[in-house]
Amino acid sequence: MPALYIISCRMFEDELVHIFEEEENISLLIVENENTEGIEKKLNELSIKYDKLSPENIDRYTGKKEDFIVVLHLLEFALDADPSLLKDKVYRTIEENGEYFDGILVFYGLCGNVLGSLEEDFAHLNIPVRILKDSYGNVVDDCICASFGSRESYMEAMQGDERGEGTYFLTPMQASNWREMLVLARLTPDPNNIEMTKTVFDYSGYKNVGKVDTGLRYEKDFEDTVEEFATLFDFKKRNFTGSTKITDENYYSIKNDILKK
């Protein structure tokens, strides 16, 4: 039974659901922790079958012999606020569990330039260990970069700002969790204090909100949330066409490599 271990930030919840919705003949197992409520709700709404696996029993996964096994381990948002803590958690998770699988895919980007050498650092496992890259082989900067399909497109979007008018980007998951993400980014200690947060945004040079439409509709209030965000902070709205290209390609690439063995 070939098995893939996915270690992912919660911010890629929708992209993962999209992959699992399209997949056939896989046995999906989710490692139980406090980060799975959102993805479980979406999987249940789509009647996508999965089982749960306790963190202590990751090495005891089971599935049908003819199926491809995917074990999903979601990590908390809070790690994004501290690159060194994020690296420690991702590396420790691979070190503790990587030996039980035929491949490991990390749904993160550079994230403060701490995960760029991950593939080299775990080459000794002698299995495919991958981090999200675009089609040019560039490790993505972060989840926003991944949603643009390439680092080039992401850089073009940022460079499209008028001088002194930065853009705060929102994917569906970023929009759904924007208050928590503002706190984690240390932009504000209280996102409900709109006047104070507006002052911080102004000081930081943000004048626009960028709606990055990946085509996914698992977060039902995306449009309304972006509109509310723009109104609250007096931002102009910029619309961008995103995609699931990077996450899809990285998943199917490592899956194919595992199945070839």
C-alpha positions in Angstrom: 0.0 0.0 0.0 1.9 3.1 -1.2 1.4 6.0 1.3 1.9 9.8 1.1 2.3 11.9 4.2 1.1 15.5 3.7 2.1 18.1 6.3 0.2 21.3 5.7 -0.7 24.7 7.1 -4.5 25.1 7.7 -4.4 27.9 5.1 -4.3 25.2 2.3 -7.6 23.6 3.6 -9.5 24.5 0.4 -6.8 23.3 -2.0 -6.6 20.0 -0.2 -10.4 19.5 -0.2 -10.3 20.2 -4.0 -7.7 17.5 -4.5 -9.6 15.0 -2.4 -12.8 15.8 -4.2 -11.2 15.0 -7.6 -9.4 11.9 -6.4 -10.5 8.3 -6.8 -9.3 5.2 -5.1 -7.5 6.8 -2.3 -7.7 6.1 1.4 -7.7 9.4 3.2 -6.7 9.6 6.9 -6.6 12.7 9.0 -4.4 13.1 12.0 -6.6 14.1 14.9 -5.8 17.5 16.4 -7.4 20.9 17.1 -6.8 22.1 13.5 -9.1 19.7 11.6 -12.6 21.0 12.4 -12.8 23.2 9.3 -11.6 20.6 6.7 -13.7 17.9 8.3 -16.8 20.1 7.9 -16.0 20.6 4.2 -15.3 17.0 3.6 -18.5 16.0 5.3 -20.5 18.5 3.2 -19.1 16.9 0.1 -19.6 13.3 1.4 -15.8 12.7 1.0 -14.9 9.6 3.0 -12.0 9.7 5.5 -10.9 8.2 8.7 -9.1 9.7 11.7 -5.8 8.7 13.0 -4.4 9.6 16.4 -1.0 11.3 16.5 0.4 8.4 18.5 -0.7 5.9 15.9 0.5 7.5 12.6 2.6 4.4 11.8 -0.5 2.2 12.1 -2.4 3.6 9.1 -4.4 1.1 7.1 -6.3 1.1 3.8 -7.4 -1.0 0.9 -4.5 -2.7 -0.8 -5.5 -1.3 -4.2 -5.8 2.3 -2.8 -3.3 5.1 -2.6 -3.1 6.1 1.1 -2.9 9.8 2.1 -2.3 10.8 5.7 -3.0 14.5 6.2 -1.4 16.2 9.2 -2.6 19.8 9.6 -0.6 22.3 11.6 -1.8 25.4 13.4 -2.0 29.0 12.0 0.1 30.3 14.9 3.3 28.8 13.5 3.1 31.4 10.7 3.9 34.1 13.2 7.3 32.7 14.1 9.5 31.3 11.3 11.9 29.5 13.6 9.1 27.9 15.5 7.5 26.8 12.2 10.7 25.3 10.9 11.2 23.4 14.2 7.6 22.0 14.1 7.7 21.0 10.4 11.2 19.4 10.8 10.3 17.6 14.0 7.1 16.2 12.4 9.0 14.8 9.5 11.7 13.4 11.8 9.1 11.7 14.0 6.9 10.2 11.2 8.7 10.4 7.8 10.1 6.9 8.0 6.7 5.3 7.8 5.8 6.7 4.3 6.8 6.4 0.7 6.8 10.2 0.2 6.3 13.4 2.0 4.7 16.6 0.6 4.9 19.8 2.7 2.1 22.3 1.9 4.2 25.4 2.9 6.4 27.9 1.1 9.6 29.6 2.1 7.7 31.2 5.0 10.3 33.7 6.1 13.1 31.8 4.2 13.2 29.0 6.8 12.0 26.0 4.7 14.0 26.6 1.5 16.5 23.8 2.2 13.9 21.2 3.4 14.3 18.8 0.5 18.1 18.7 0.8 17.9 18.4 4.6 15.7 15.2 4.3 17.4 13.6 1.3 18.8 11.0 3.7 15.3 9.5 4.0 15.7 8.2 0.4 12.0 8.9 -0.4 10.6 11.9 -2.3 10.3 14.8 0.1 8.9 17.9 -1.5 7.8 21.4 -0.7 5.4 23.5 -2.9 7.1 24.8 -6.0 5.9 26.5 -9.2 6.4 25.0 -12.6 9.7 26.8 -12.9 11.1 25.0 -9.9 10.8 28.0 -7.5 9.7 27.3 -4.0 6.6 29.5 -3.4 7.0 32.4 -1.0 3.8 31.6 1.0 0.1 30.6 0.5 -0.7 33.8 -1.4 2.1 33.1 -3.8 0.8 29.5 -4.3 -2.6 30.8 -5.2 -1.2 32.9 -8.0 0.2 29.9 -9.8 3.8 31.1 -10.0 6.2 33.4 -8.2 6.4 35.5 -11.3 2.6 36.2 -11.3 2.7 37.0 -7.6 5.6 39.5 -8.1 3.7 41.1 -11.0 0.6 41.5 -8.8 2.6 43.2 -6.1 4.5 45.4 -8.5 1.1 46.5 -10.0 0.5 48.7 -7.0 0.6 52.4 -7.5 3.5 54.0 -5.7 2.9 54.0 -1.9 -0.3 51.9 -2.2 0.3 48.4 -1.0 -2.2 45.6 -1.4 -3.4 43.2 1.3 -4.2 39.9 -0.5 -7.1 37.7 0.5 -7.7 34.1 -0.7 -11.0 32.5 0.5 -9.2 31.0 3.5 -7.4 34.3 4.3 -10.7 36.1 4.1 -12.4 33.7 6.4 -9.7 34.1 9.0 -8.6 37.6 8.4 -8.9 38.8 12.0 -6.7 35.9 13.3 -4.2 36.5 10.6 -3.9 40.2 11.3 -3.0 39.4 14.9 -0.5 36.7 13.9 1.1 39.1 11.5 1.4 41.5 14.4 -0.4 44.2 12.4 -2.8 44.7 15.3 -3.4 43.2 18.8 -7.2 43.8 18.4 -8.7 43.4 14.9 -12.1 44.4 16.2 -10.7 47.8 17.0 -11.2 49.0 13.4 -9.9 52.6 13.9 -6.6 51.4 15.4 -6.2 48.7 12.7 -7.0 51.3 10.0 -4.2 53.5 11.4 -1.8 50.6 11.3 -2.7 49.7 7.7 -2.2 53.3 6.7 1.2 53.5 8.4 2.2 50.3 6.7 1.2 51.7 3.3 -1.8 49.4 2.6 -4.5 51.1 0.4 -6.0 48.1 -1.4 -7.4 44.7 -0.8 -6.6 42.1 -3.4 -9.3 39.4 -3.9 -7.5 36.3 -5.2 -10.2 34.1 -6.7 -8.8 30.5 -6.9 -12.1 29.2 -8.3 -12.9 27.3 -5.1 -16.2 27.9 -3.4 -15.9 25.9 -0.1 -15.9 29.2 1.8 -19.4 30.4 1.0 -19.0 34.1 2.1 -15.8 35.0 0.2 -17.2 37.8 -1.9 -19.1 39.3 1.0 -16.2 39.1 3.3 -13.9 40.9 0.9 -16.4 43.6 0.4 -16.8 44.0 4.1 -13.0 44.1 4.5 -12.8 46.8 1.8 -15.5 48.9 3.5 -14.1 48.6 7.0 -10.7 49.8 6.0 -11.6 52.2 3.1 -9.6 50.0 0.7 -9.9 49.9 -3.0 -10.6 46.4 -4.3 -8.3 44.8 -6.8 -9.4 41.5 -8.4 -7.0 38.7 -9.3 -7.5 35.4 -11.0 -5.8 32.7 -8.9 -5.8 28.9 -9.4 -5.0 25.6 -7.7 -2.3 24.9 -10.3 0.6 24.7 -7.9 -1.0 22.5 -5.2 -2.6 20.2 -7.8 0.7 19.8 -9.8 2.8 19.1 -6.7 0.3 16.6 -5.3 0.0 14.6 -8.6 3.7 14.8 -9.3 4.7 13.2 -6.0 1.9 10.7 -6.2 3.0 9.6 -9.7 6.6 9.3 -8.5 5.6 7.1 -5.5 3.5 4.8 -7.7 6.3 4.3 -10.2 8.4 2.6 -7.5 
